Amino acid sequence: MGDPHTPEPEFFESIYRRAGRDPGSIPWADMEPTPLLVRWLRDTSHGPGDAVVVGCGLGDDAEALAAAGWNVTAFDLSPAAIGWCRERFPTSTVDYRVQDLTDLPAPWLGAFDLVMEARTIQSFRPEKQPRIIGWISDLLAAQGRLLVAAIGHRGAPRVTGPPWPVAEADLSAFLERGLELHDFSANPSPWEGFELFELEYRKA
Ligand SMILES: C[S@@+](CC[C@H](N)C(=O)[O-])C[C@H]1O[C@@H](n2cnc3c(N)ncnc32)[C@H](O)[C@@H]1O
């Protein structure tokens, strides 16, 4: 906690803590897996293997992966979120961890066949996002897949965050990390003027 890359040291933790286990108080808590992940799991022939969920929130993506046979690590900066995941899914096989994305354990680097990232990048200020993208990319093993769901923009003015929608041009940081873009779509988002970017990258 308190990392200079994070918008406010207690920002996410206080939202989860104050919610008092009411997901309706968490603006991003859909209480279901990210549609991109659901479709990918339905269609893919990749895996199962080792997966990691970045900024896992209340755990729905992690549980969907575990149900599909993946060996899942899921982490979030917020101890309250991780505690909530463990309460929601007491018999889960997911390894839920309190962990800061900006300070990853060395054994995690290059360790995962699938990295799932939904709406974490936009938690960081635009000038930090390329470095955040770098850290997310570093989790991937050779031949690994990375799924990204992010609110983004293609030239729209940036808003005062958090969150800070991701500029399409800044996604090039994934390519600079040696990943190949396999799939990209820009879909309507609930936020006027912004889009929901859905991407799949592959590591050679
Ligand atoms: C907008 S929420 C999205 C949560 C979840 N991925 C979802 O789609 O419902 C962003 C999440 O990123 C987490 N987060 C923010 N900064 C982080 C960091 N430095 N390391 C790990 N998680 C972080 C927050 O605690 C929060 O759960």
The ligand as a Tripos MOL2 file, in Angstrom:
@<TRIPOS>MOLECULE
LIG
   27    29     1     0     0
SMALL
NO_CHARGES

@<TRIPOS>ATOM
      1 C1        -11.7340   -1.1530  -11.1900 C.3       1 LIG1
      2 S1        -11.2730   -2.4380  -10.1170 S.3       1 LIG1
      3 C2        -11.4910   -3.8800  -11.1560 C.3       1 LIG1
      4 C3        -11.5920   -5.1450  -10.3500 C.3       1 LIG1
      5 C4        -11.8200   -6.4090  -11.1970 C.3       1 LIG1
      6 N1        -10.6900   -6.6800  -12.0570 N.3       1 LIG1
      7 C5        -13.0760   -6.2830  -12.0060 C.2       1 LIG1
      8 O1        -13.0040   -6.1480  -13.2340 O.co2     1 LIG1
      9 O2        -14.1600   -6.3020  -11.3900 O.co2     1 LIG1
     10 C6         -9.5000   -2.2700  -10.0490 C.3       1 LIG1
     11 C7         -8.8720   -3.2600   -9.0740 C.3       1 LIG1
     12 O3         -7.4550   -3.1150   -9.1170 O.3       1 LIG1
     13 C8         -6.9560   -3.2010   -7.8090 C.3       1 LIG1
     14 N2         -5.6620   -2.5150   -7.7720 N.ar      1 LIG1
     15 C9         -5.4220   -1.1860   -7.8530 C.ar      1 LIG1
     16 N3         -4.1150   -0.9430   -7.7670 N.ar      1 LIG1
     17 C10        -3.5040   -2.1400   -7.6480 C.ar      1 LIG1
     18 C11        -2.1480   -2.5570   -7.5040 C.ar      1 LIG1
     19 N4         -1.1430   -1.6440   -7.4660 N.pl3     1 LIG1
     20 N5         -1.8850   -3.8740   -7.4010 N.ar      1 LIG1
     21 C12        -2.8820   -4.7900   -7.4250 C.ar      1 LIG1
     22 N6         -4.1940   -4.4660   -7.5420 N.ar      1 LIG1
     23 C13        -4.4920   -3.1550   -7.6540 C.ar      1 LIG1
     24 C14        -8.0210   -2.5280   -6.9590 C.3       1 LIG1
     25 O4         -7.9500   -2.8530   -5.5950 O.3       1 LIG1
     26 C15        -9.3000   -3.0340   -7.6300 C.3       1 LIG1
     27 O5         -9.7570   -4.2410   -7.0760 O.3       1 LIG1
@<TRIPOS>BOND
     1     1     2 1
     2     2     3 1
     3     2    10 1
     4     3     4 1
     5     4     5 1
     6     5     6 1
     7     5     7 1
     8     7     8 2
     9     7     9 1
    10    10    11 1
    11    11    12 1
    12    11    26 1
    13    12    13 1
    14    13    14 1
    15    13    24 1
    16    14    15 ar
    17    14    23 ar
    18    15    16 ar
    19    16    17 ar
    20    17    18 ar
    21    17    23 ar
    22    18    19 1
    23    18    20 ar
    24    20    21 ar
    25    21    22 ar
    26    22    23 ar
    27    24    25 1
    28    24    26 1
    29    26    27 1
@<TRIPOS>SUBSTRUCTURE
     1 LIG1         1 GROUP 0 **** ****
